[in-house]
């Protein structure tokens, strides 16, 4: 761009401020936290509905190679740990799962080589288990989404 350096500087500052203004407005919106604080009854109702909709489900994890530590948590509750070891690289447990809340899957290995983890959640009302595969190096920390509504049943 040719021209006066002062005009170029003013032009660049205008473009940057034009981009920074919407970003600043999005990140500094206090109304979102105020609206949730203004209606605590609805958020409490959602939380109590999620707790009452907890169902017994079977969690099954297969890992290759076996990790040092493996766990699955939901909402701060630990559902699966190393204590649920079934066989080499395999864990299984029945635990209450709340629909709509994601599971947090974590695992740790001794080396940084590629490792595979396959997680299955078998819930009542689902024809097939929910499944997800993960690839990780030394550590894995990822989510496993749990649907709020079961898929429609086929006749």
Secondary structure, DSSP 8 states (H G I E B T S, - for coil): --S-HHHHHHHHHHHHHHHHHHHHHHHT-THHHHHHHHTHHHHHHHHHHHHHT-EEEEEEEEEES--SEEEEEETTEEEE-GGGEEETTEEEEEEEE-TTS-EEEEEE-SS-S-EEEEEEEEETT-SS-EEEEEEESSEEEEEE---SS------
